[in-house]
């Protein structure tokens, strides 16, 4: 991700020295302890002294400087819990500190703590936006530093959006994915990560049985991107079931076939599994388009699409329940196209016979239609 590379490339002090260390007065208790920690070279001992200082003198302005150094030391050691603890104490002294919030967010990500990501993403964004909104200084020698900090603050705000997307992508809980998506939309509906979170959100709605919401998400995505066969299938099926937008049913069905023909086999998937998946998806596409043509009494087009669907339906165990319907619709289309042609009538009879041999809601009607054709046309087997 672009934003990750960008943030890694920048130092932890990209916002500049946020808290200043005033002159140390070694005659005072806090000064003595501060002098001791400044002279300590051992990282572990130095961290312990900083913890001691922040505990003994929590309200001193110097404590903010100490906690800033302390959090940075924990970032280097990768101790997520201590990063967050130091960050919380620092933010209690300086609620607008953007770097402390950012480091807490990244620590929450490392822990895979979704609630922590939600909390610290919100704080990080708010603090970054406050800094990005600071007015340009009048002094020329301060403007370059101001520009760098504002640019970095905007990058940090974008990272807070990425964190929500990343957590959503990794979650298998539809409720969590939905909540994170809603947070991202409220924060910035134009975010590049709000676009990317639509796929996890679509799957979350599907998993939770909220099919209408899944269709709505997919429709929004398909308006600009028709590369996802799952979204294409769900929307096309919805339109077919609800007798809506027949032209889109055909257009999306055709697109599904194109997508599956060009799509490479995913890494780790066997040739057999990938072939089975492609046949299933492509078979569904031809079936839906053919069924819509049949409903519109466009029997030549229905015959064409359904004949492409039939072998794929027969080859896919998961589509077995569709076979009687495909056979019935083929029989009906060929019968309508016969117009006195014994050859076409025989094709219709063959499809109805095959359908009548299968237990389904179409069985009895197919048998009756077969008898009708045999009555109307001589020599029909």
C-alpha positions as CSV (number, residue, x, y, z in Angstrom):
1,X,0.0,0.0,0.0
2,X,1.3,3.5,-0.9
3,X,0.6,5.0,2.5
4,X,2.4,2.3,4.4
5,X,5.6,2.8,2.4
6,X,5.2,6.5,2.8
7,X,4.9,6.3,6.6
8,X,7.7,3.9,7.0
9,X,10.0,6.1,5.1
10,X,9.3,9.0,7.5
11,X,10.9,9.2,10.9
12,X,8.9,8.9,14.1
13,X,9.6,12.5,14.8
14,X,8.1,13.7,11.4
15,X,6.0,16.3,13.3
16,X,9.2,17.8,14.8
17,X,10.1,18.0,18.4
18,X,6.6,18.3,19.9
19,X,7.5,18.8,23.5
20,X,10.5,20.8,24.7
21,X,12.8,20.0,27.5
22,X,13.4,23.1,29.7
23,X,16.6,23.8,31.6
24,X,17.3,21.1,34.1
25,X,17.5,22.3,37.7
26,X,19.6,19.6,39.5
27,X,18.7,21.1,42.9
28,X,15.1,20.0,42.6
29,X,14.0,16.3,42.9
30,X,12.6,16.2,39.4
31,X,15.8,17.8,38.1
32,X,18.0,15.2,39.8
33,X,16.0,12.4,38.3
34,X,15.9,14.0,34.9
35,X,19.6,14.5,35.0
36,X,20.1,10.9,35.9
37,X,18.0,9.6,33.0
38,X,19.7,11.9,30.6
39,X,23.1,10.5,31.6
40,X,21.9,6.8,31.4
41,X,23.0,4.9,28.3
42,X,21.4,1.6,29.0
43,X,18.0,1.5,27.1
44,X,16.2,-0.6,29.7
45,X,17.5,1.4,32.6
46,X,16.7,4.6,30.8
47,X,13.1,3.5,30.1
48,X,12.7,2.5,33.8
49,X,13.9,6.0,34.8
50,X,11.5,7.7,32.4
51,X,8.6,5.6,33.8
52,X,9.6,6.6,37.3
53,X,9.7,10.3,36.3
54,X,6.3,10.2,34.6
55,X,4.9,8.5,37.6
56,X,6.4,10.8,40.2
57,X,5.8,14.0,38.3
58,X,2.7,13.4,36.1
59,X,1.6,17.0,35.9
60,X,4.9,18.7,35.1
61,X,5.3,19.9,31.5
62,X,8.6,18.0,31.4
63,X,6.6,14.8,31.7
64,X,5.2,15.3,28.2
65,X,8.8,15.4,26.9
66,X,9.7,12.3,28.9
67,X,6.6,10.4,27.8
68,X,7.4,11.2,24.2
69,X,10.8,9.7,24.5
70,X,9.4,6.8,26.4
71,X,6.8,5.9,23.8
72,X,9.5,6.2,21.1
73,X,11.7,3.8,23.0
74,X,8.8,1.3,23.2
75,X,8.2,1.7,19.5
76,X,11.8,0.7,18.9
77,X,11.4,-2.4,21.1
78,X,8.1,-3.3,19.6
79,X,6.2,-3.5,22.9
80,X,2.6,-2.7,21.9
81,X,1.1,-2.6,25.3
82,X,3.7,-0.2,26.6
83,X,3.5,1.9,23.5
84,X,-0.2,2.4,24.1
85,X,0.2,2.9,27.9
86,X,2.8,5.6,27.3
87,X,0.7,7.2,24.5
88,X,-2.4,7.3,26.7
89,X,-0.4,9.1,29.4
90,X,1.0,11.5,26.9
91,X,-2.4,12.3,25.4
92,X,-3.7,13.0,28.8
93,X,-1.2,15.8,29.0
94,X,-1.5,16.8,25.4
95,X,-4.8,15.6,23.9
96,X,-3.9,17.0,20.4
97,X,-0.7,15.1,20.0
98,X,-0.9,13.4,16.6
99,X,2.2,11.2,16.8
100,X,1.2,9.7,20.1
101,X,-2.1,8.7,18.7
102,X,-0.6,7.4,15.5
103,X,1.8,5.1,17.4
104,X,-1.1,3.9,19.6
105,X,-3.0,3.1,16.4
106,X,-0.1,1.1,14.9
107,X,0.3,-0.7,18.2
108,X,-3.4,-1.7,18.2
109,X,-2.9,-3.0,14.6
110,X,0.0,-5.1,15.7
111,X,-2.1,-6.6,18.5
112,X,-5.0,-7.1,16.0
113,X,-7.2,-5.3,18.5
114,X,-10.2,-4.1,16.5
115,X,-11.6,-2.0,19.3
116,X,-8.2,-0.4,19.7
117,X,-8.0,0.3,16.0
118,X,-11.4,1.9,16.0
119,X,-10.5,4.1,19.0
120,X,-7.1,5.2,17.9
121,X,-7.9,5.6,14.3
122,X,-10.5,8.1,15.4
123,X,-8.1,10.0,17.7
124,X,-5.3,9.9,15.1
125,X,-7.6,11.4,12.4
126,X,-8.9,14.1,14.6
127,X,-5.4,15.2,15.8
128,X,-3.9,15.0,12.3
129,X,-6.7,17.1,10.9
130,X,-6.3,19.7,13.6
131,X,-2.6,20.0,12.7
132,X,-3.3,20.1,9.0
133,X,-5.7,23.0,9.6
134,X,-3.1,25.2,11.4
135,X,-2.7,28.5,9.6
136,X,0.4,29.3,7.6
137,X,2.9,31.2,9.7
138,X,3.8,34.7,8.7
139,X,7.5,34.2,9.2
140,X,9.2,33.0,6.0
141,X,11.7,30.8,7.8
142,X,8.9,28.9,9.5
143,X,6.9,28.2,6.4
144,X,8.9,25.2,5.1
145,X,8.6,23.4,8.4
146,X,4.9,24.2,8.6
147,X,4.3,22.8,5.1
148,X,6.2,19.6,5.9
149,X,4.1,19.0,9.0
150,X,0.8,19.8,7.3
151,X,1.7,17.3,4.5
152,X,2.7,14.7,6.9
153,X,-0.5,15.3,8.9
154,X,-2.5,14.6,5.8
155,X,-0.6,11.4,5.2
156,X,-1.3,10.3,8.8
157,X,-5.0,11.0,8.4
158,X,-5.0,8.8,5.3
159,X,-3.2,6.1,7.3
160,X,-6.0,6.3,9.9
161,X,-8.4,5.4,7.0
162,X,-6.2,2.6,5.8
163,X,-6.2,1.1,9.3
164,X,-10.0,0.8,9.2
165,X,-9.9,-0.8,5.8
166,X,-7.1,-3.2,6.8
167,X,-8.9,-4.3,9.9
168,X,-12.1,-4.9,7.9
169,X,-10.2,-6.9,5.3
170,X,-8.8,-9.2,8.0
171,X,-12.0,-9.7,10.0
172,X,-14.3,-12.6,9.5
173,X,-17.0,-11.0,11.6
174,X,-19.7,-9.4,9.4
175,X,-20.7,-7.0,12.2
176,X,-17.2,-5.7,12.6
177,X,-16.7,-5.3,8.9
178,X,-20.0,-3.3,8.7
179,X,-19.0,-1.1,11.6
180,X,-15.6,-0.3,10.2
181,X,-17.1,0.5,6.8
182,X,-19.6,2.9,8.4
183,X,-16.8,4.6,10.3
184,X,-14.8,5.0,7.1
185,X,-17.7,6.4,5.2
186,X,-18.6,8.9,7.9
187,X,-15.0,10.0,8.1
188,X,-14.3,10.3,4.4
189,X,-16.7,8.9,1.8
190,X,-14.2,9.9,-0.9
191,X,-11.3,8.0,0.6
192,X,-9.5,5.5,-1.7
193,X,-10.0,3.0,1.1
194,X,-13.7,3.5,1.2
195,X,-13.7,2.3,-2.4
196,X,-11.6,-0.7,-1.4
197,X,-13.6,-1.6,1.6
198,X,-16.7,-2.3,-0.6
199,X,-15.6,-5.9,-1.3
200,X,-15.3,-6.9,2.4
201,X,-18.6,-5.1,3.0
202,X,-20.3,-6.9,0.2
203,X,-19.1,-10.3,1.6
204,X,-20.1,-9.3,5.1
205,X,-23.7,-8.5,4.0
206,X,-23.8,-11.8,2.1
207,X,-22.6,-13.7,5.2
208,X,-25.2,-12.0,7.4
209,X,-28.0,-12.7,5.0
210,X,-28.6,-9.0,4.2
211,X,-28.9,-9.7,0.5
212,X,-30.6,-6.3,-0.4
213,X,-27.7,-4.4,1.2
214,X,-25.2,-6.7,-0.7
215,X,-26.9,-5.9,-3.9
216,X,-26.8,-2.2,-3.2
217,X,-23.1,-2.3,-2.5
218,X,-22.5,-4.3,-5.7
219,X,-24.6,-2.0,-7.8
220,X,-22.5,0.9,-6.6
221,X,-19.2,-0.9,-7.4
222,X,-20.4,-2.2,-10.8
223,X,-21.2,1.4,-12.0
224,X,-17.4,1.9,-12.4
225,X,-15.8,-1.6,-12.0
226,X,-17.2,-4.8,-13.5
227,X,-14.3,-7.1,-12.7
228,X,-15.8,-8.9,-9.7
229,X,-17.8,-12.0,-10.8
230,X,-19.4,-12.5,-7.4
231,X,-20.9,-9.0,-7.5
232,X,-22.0,-9.5,-11.1
233,X,-23.7,-12.8,-10.2
234,X,-25.5,-11.4,-7.2
235,X,-26.8,-8.3,-9.0
236,X,-27.8,-10.3,-12.1
237,X,-29.6,-12.9,-10.1
238,X,-31.4,-10.1,-8.1
239,X,-32.6,-8.5,-11.3
240,X,-33.7,-11.8,-12.7
241,X,-35.7,-12.7,-9.6
242,X,-37.3,-9.2,-9.3
243,X,-38.0,-8.9,-13.1
244,X,-35.8,-5.8,-13.3
245,X,-33.5,-4.4,-15.9
246,X,-33.5,-7.2,-18.5
247,X,-30.8,-5.5,-20.6
248,X,-28.5,-5.4,-17.6
249,X,-29.1,-9.0,-17.0
250,X,-27.8,-9.8,-20.5
251,X,-25.0,-7.3,-20.3
252,X,-23.8,-8.5,-16.9
253,X,-24.1,-12.2,-17.9
254,X,-21.9,-11.5,-20.9
255,X,-19.5,-9.6,-18.7
256,X,-19.3,-12.6,-16.3
257,X,-18.3,-14.9,-19.2
258,X,-15.6,-12.4,-20.3
259,X,-14.3,-12.0,-16.8
260,X,-14.0,-15.7,-16.1
261,X,-12.4,-16.4,-19.5
262,X,-9.7,-13.9,-18.8
263,X,-9.2,-14.4,-15.1
264,X,-6.0,-16.3,-14.1
265,X,-6.1,-19.2,-11.7
266,X,-5.6,-18.0,-8.1
267,X,-2.3,-19.1,-6.5
268,X,-2.8,-22.3,-4.4
269,X,-5.9,-23.4,-6.4
270,X,-5.7,-26.7,-8.2
271,X,-6.5,-26.9,-12.0
272,X,-9.5,-29.1,-11.3
273,X,-11.0,-26.8,-8.7
274,X,-10.4,-23.7,-10.8
275,X,-12.0,-25.4,-13.9
276,X,-15.0,-26.4,-11.8
277,X,-15.4,-22.8,-10.4
278,X,-15.1,-21.3,-13.9
279,X,-17.7,-23.8,-15.3
280,X,-20.1,-23.1,-12.4
281,X,-19.9,-19.3,-12.7
282,X,-20.0,-19.3,-16.5
283,X,-22.9,-21.8,-16.5
284,X,-24.9,-19.5,-14.2
285,X,-24.3,-16.5,-16.5
286,X,-25.5,-18.3,-19.6
287,X,-28.5,-19.7,-17.6
288,X,-29.6,-16.3,-16.3
289,X,-29.3,-14.7,-19.7
290,X,-31.1,-17.5,-21.4
291,X,-33.9,-17.5,-18.8
292,X,-34.5,-13.8,-19.3
293,X,-34.6,-14.2,-23.1
294,X,-37.2,-17.0,-22.6
295,X,-39.3,-14.7,-20.3
296,X,-39.2,-12.1,-23.1
297,X,-40.2,-14.6,-25.7
298,X,-36.9,-14.2,-27.5
299,X,-36.7,-17.9,-28.2
300,X,-33.8,-17.9,-30.6
301,X,-31.6,-16.0,-28.1
302,X,-32.8,-18.2,-25.3
303,X,-32.0,-21.3,-27.3
304,X,-28.5,-20.0,-28.0
305,X,-27.7,-19.1,-24.4
306,X,-29.3,-22.1,-22.7
307,X,-27.4,-24.5,-25.0
308,X,-24.2,-23.0,-23.8
309,X,-25.4,-23.3,-20.2
310,X,-26.5,-26.9,-20.3
311,X,-23.2,-28.7,-20.5
312,X,-21.7,-26.5,-17.8
313,X,-24.8,-27.1,-15.6
314,X,-24.4,-30.8,-16.1
315,X,-20.8,-30.7,-15.2
316,X,-21.3,-28.8,-12.0
317,X,-22.8,-30.8,-9.0
318,X,-23.7,-27.5,-7.3
319,X,-25.9,-26.5,-10.3
320,X,-27.7,-29.9,-10.5
321,X,-31.0,-28.4,-9.4
322,X,-31.0,-26.1,-12.4
323,X,-30.8,-28.9,-15.0
324,X,-34.5,-29.6,-15.2
325,X,-35.3,-26.0,-15.7
326,X,-32.7,-25.5,-18.4
327,X,-34.0,-28.6,-20.2
328,X,-37.6,-27.4,-20.0
329,X,-36.7,-23.9,-21.3
330,X,-34.8,-25.4,-24.1
331,X,-37.7,-27.6,-25.0
332,X,-40.0,-24.7,-24.9
333,X,-37.8,-22.5,-27.0
334,X,-37.2,-25.2,-29.7
335,X,-40.9,-25.9,-29.8
336,X,-41.7,-22.2,-30.4
337,X,-39.0,-22.1,-33.1
338,X,-40.2,-25.3,-34.8
339,X,-42.8,-23.6,-37.0
340,X,-43.6,-26.9,-38.7
341,X,-40.0,-28.1,-38.7
342,X,-39.9,-31.8,-37.7
343,X,-36.2,-31.5,-36.9
344,X,-36.7,-28.6,-34.5
345,X,-39.7,-30.3,-33.0
346,X,-37.6,-33.4,-32.4
347,X,-35.1,-31.3,-30.6
348,X,-37.8,-29.9,-28.4
349,X,-39.2,-33.4,-27.7
350,X,-35.7,-34.6,-26.7
351,X,-35.3,-31.8,-24.2
352,X,-38.8,-32.4,-22.8
353,X,-38.2,-36.1,-22.5
354,X,-34.9,-35.6,-20.6
355,X,-36.7,-33.1,-18.3
356,X,-39.6,-35.5,-17.7
357,X,-37.1,-38.1,-16.6
358,X,-35.9,-35.9,-13.7
359,X,-37.8,-35.3,-10.6
360,X,-38.6,-31.6,-10.4
361,X,-41.5,-29.1,-10.6
362,X,-41.1,-29.2,-14.4
363,X,-41.5,-33.0,-14.7
364,X,-45.2,-33.3,-15.3
365,X,-45.5,-30.4,-17.6
366,X,-42.5,-31.6,-19.6
367,X,-44.2,-35.0,-20.0
368,X,-47.4,-33.4,-21.2
369,X,-45.6,-31.2,-23.6
370,X,-43.8,-34.2,-25.1
371,X,-47.1,-35.9,-25.8
372,X,-48.4,-32.7,-27.4
373,X,-45.5,-32.6,-29.8
374,X,-45.8,-36.2,-30.6
375,X,-49.5,-35.5,-31.5
376,X,-48.7,-32.5,-33.6
377,X,-45.8,-33.9,-35.5
378,X,-45.7,-37.3,-37.1
379,X,-42.7,-39.5,-36.5
380,X,-41.5,-37.7,-33.3
381,X,-39.8,-40.2,-31.1
